[in-house]
Amino acid sequence: MSFLFSFRVVILLSMSMVVVSARIPKELKMKVKKYSINISEILRKALEEEIRRRELDEIKALLREFKEGVRNVSKEEIIGVIREPHKER
């Protein structure tokens, strides 16, 4: 029979703290204790890495959109936009 064990993790975010709860199998909790694993540190690093990955995916998507938009702009239009501020001086 597998039981779930609940634990709480405190994460420091911009000088304010929140509590994150998760349920894990009892066997996993026993192994965490056996190997003296710092759950807070592991969870914090995993969340930071996942956030970095998703932010990078978001930036890549924006870059693809930008490339699509620029693809339809002629060289003459780009040159005109660059020269416009110089004419105003």
N, C-alpha and C positions, 0 to 999 in steps of 0.2 A: 504494500500500500504506500502510495506517495503522498506526503503531506506538503503543503506549501508553508513556507516560513516567511514572515513579513519582516522587513528591516527598513530603517530610515537612513537617509543620507543627507548630510548638510553640505550644501554647495555655496561657496563664496562667489557672489556675482556683484561686481561694482560696489563693493563695501556693504552690500546688504545680503542677508542670508535667507534662503528658502529651504524647506524640508521637502525632499523627494522620497516617496514611498514606492516600493515594488514588492511583488510576491515572487519568490523563487522556490524551487523544490527544496525540501529539507536536506536531501543529499548534497545539493550544491552548497547550501549554507554550511554544512559540516565540513566540506572541502575548503571553503573560504576560511573557516576557523582553523583547520588543520595546517594550512599553508600561510596563515597570518596575512591574508590578503587585505589590503586597505581598500574597502569597497568605495569609499568616497573618492579616493584618488583615481581608481579605475573608471568609475562612472563619469567623473569630471572629464578625464582625458577622452573617453569614448564620445561623450556629448560634444566636446570641443572639436574633435576630428569629424564627426558627422556634420556639424554646423559648417565647418570649413569646406567639406565636400559639397554640401548643398549650395553654399554661397558661390563656390567655383562653378557649379553647374548653372546657376542663375546668371553669372557673368558671361559664361560661354553662350547661353541662349540669347542674351542681349547683344553680344558681339555678332552672332549669326544674323539677327534682325538688322543690325546696323549695316552689315555687309550687303544684305539684300537691298536695303534702301539706297546705299551708295552705288550699287551696281547700275542703277537707272539714271545716275547723274553723269552728264557729259563733262569732258575735260574743260570745255569752254565755261560751263557753269561754275566749276570749281575755281578756275582762274579768275572769273568775275568776282566771286565772293572774296577771294584773297586780295584782289586789287581794290575793292570798294573802300575799305578803311583808308587806304593810301590816297585816294582821290579826295577824301573829306578833309585832309590835312591842309 
